[in-house]
Amino acid sequence: MSDWKTTKGVESVTALKAFAHPLRIRLYYALRNARAATVSYLANSVEIPIAQASYHLRQLSRHGFIEPAPQYARDARERWWQLSSQRLRWDASTFLDEPEATSVATMIKNSTVREQYRLIQEFNENNEWDIGWLDAAYMVDAAVDLTRAEVAEMHKELMAVVERYTALSRLRAAGQPMPPEVERVMVIMHGFPVQRPDSTAEKGDGSASDSWAGNSPTGDKTAGGRS
């Protein structure tokens, strides 16, 4: 099983800038969801001309995000692509001293969230999935009180679960028998601190700061839902 922390991520500002285009982000996600695909399929997925899709795919390839997948081609005219081993991942400290890169990284993250939301919305509005898939799909959120170290540990534990199922997916892609009901599934996770009300006032003395959810009468600090 590969370690997500040791998988190559984005290391240069040039590569980061190359990804900073809404269409390239959409093409990247379309390719990830398809496992491998032709230029025409990807162009149709994001509703742009084939020539335009081909240009953006070449740029993604140039900077190591995707790679040719000739093993899927039926003839010399077909051009297939797949994701490379490089992942759209970087540590915040990587570009800490480069303000321009920090700005580009923020734009990429925001564009990525919009694409993730679009995929979620597309699923929610799709009435073609059977009840089994509708019951299996989930959407959960929670608000919890954690230290930075605990958030990092949670991330590590969740990624271990994701990697276990990713390894199973790789085995199936490599030829292991695949159950007929298998579908491509998107898993999205975010964990981040949220701005709390003014914390300078004392808590627990009946002050306005007691309205913070952590001090609610029920002590309920979580909220969850399921689609």
N, C-alpha and C positions, 0 to 999 in steps of 0.2 A: 504494500500500500504506500503511495507517495505521501510525503509530508507537505501539507499546503504551505507551511512556513519556508520550506526549502525549495519550493517550485519557483522558478525564475519569474520575477515581477518586472515592472517598469523601472529602469535605472537611469534613464537620461531624459533631460528636458526636451530634447528633439523628438523622442518617441512619444512623450506625453503630449506635445503639441500636435503630433500627427494624428493622435486619437481624438483630439478636441474638435470634433465636427459632428453635429447631430446625426447626419446620415451614416457616418462611419460607426457610430455607436449603435444605430438601428441595424445596420448590416452585420455587425459583430454579434448582436443578440440573435438575429435571424439565423446566422450560421451556427451559432451554438445550439440553438433549439433544433436545427435540422441535422446536426452531427457533421454532415458534409453536404455540399450543394453546388449546383452549377451557378454561373453568373446570371443566367436568365431567371432561374428560380428565385435567387436573392433579389434581383431587380424587381420582379413581380411582387415579392413579399413586402418591399418597402415602397412600391409604386413609383419607381423612377426608371428612366430609359436604361437599357442594357449598357450603353457606352459610358454613362455616368456611373453606374454601379461598378463596372470594370475598372474605371479610374480609381475610385475610392478603395476598392479591394486591393489593387496594386500598391496603394499607399500603406494600407494596413500590413500587407505582406513585406513591404520594404523595411518596415520597422519591427518586424518579428511577431506581430500579433496573430497572423494567419499564415498558412502555407498551402502550396498546391497539393491536390490529392488525385494524381493521375490514375491511381488504381481503380477509381470508380468510373473513369471515362469509357464509353462504348466505342468511341472513335477519336481520331486526332483532333477533330473540331471541337469536342466538348472540353470545357475548362472547369474543373472541379476545385473547390477550396475546402479546407477544414481549419479548425483552430490549431495553433502551434502549442508547444509546451509552455510558452511564455503566457503569463496570466495578467489580467488587468488588475494588478495589485501593487501597492507601494506603501511603505511606512511613512507616517507623517514627518518623521525626522529626515527622510531622504532628501527632500527639497526645502528644508527648513530655512536655509540661508539664501534662497532664491525666490524673491517676492513674485516674479513673473510666473514661475512654475507653480507656486502656491495658488495663484489666481486661476491658472489653467486647470489645476487639479480640482479646485472647487467647482468650476464650470462642468468638468467631466462628471463629477459626482452628482451634481444636480441634474444633468442630462440623463445620467444613468437611472436615477430615481424616477424621472419622468417616464422613461422607457419601461421600467419595472411596473409602474402604476398602470401604464397603457396595457401591458400584458395581463395584469390582474383584472382590470376593467373588461378586457376582451373575454376573459374566462367567465366573469360574473354575468356578462350579457349573452353568453353562448348557451342556447337552450338545447343543444344537441347531445350533451354529455348525459350518460345514463345515471340513474339514482345512486349506483354504487360509487361512481367517481365523484358525484356531488357530495356524498357522505364522507368519502375518504379525504377530499381536499380540505384544507384548514387555513385559517387566518387567525393568528393569536398575537396579542400585545399585552405587555405587563409593565407596570411602573414599580420599581423596587429600589431600595436604598443600599447602594454598594460602593465599595472603594474602587479605585482604579485597578488595583491588583485583582480584585474579585471580578470585575468586568472582563479583564484579560483572561482570567481563568475560565469564566463562563464561555467566552469566545473559543478558547482552546477545546473545551469539552464539547461544545456544539459542533465544531469543525471535525472532531473525531467521529461523531455520528455521521455527518455528511460524507466524510471520506470513506467510511465503511460502505455506504450505499453507492458512492461513486466507484469504488473498486468493483462492486457487483456489476455496475453498468458497464465498466470497461471489459469485464470478462464476457459479458453478453455481446458486446461489440466485436470482441475477438473471436467469436464463434461458439460460445457456450449456448446451449439451448435456451431460447427465449420464450417465456410463456406468451400465449396468444393475446393476453389482455394487457401486455406491457405498453405503456405510453411514455412519451418524453415528458418529464415533470420538472417544473421550475421551482427551486427552493430559494427564497429570499430572506436574508437576515440582516437586521440592523440593531446596533446597541450603542446608545450615546447618552450623555448627560443632558438633562433639560433644565432650562432656567427656572429656578425656584423663586418664590416671593422673597422679599427682603429678609435676610437671615440675621440682621443685626439685633432685632428685638428678641427678648427672651421668650422661650416657648414653654407652654405648659402652665402659664399663669393667667390664662383667660384673655390674653392679648389677641389682636387681630391675626397675629401670625399662627394662631391655632387653627386657622382655616386651611393650613397646609394639609394635604391628604394624609400625610404620615401621622397626623395627630387627630384624625377623624374619630368620632366616638366608636365606630365599628372596628377601627384599626385596619380597615381594608386598604391594601396598597396595590392591589392588582386589578386589572380589567382585561377581559379576554372575549373574543368572539370567534365565530366559525362560519365560514361560507359554505 
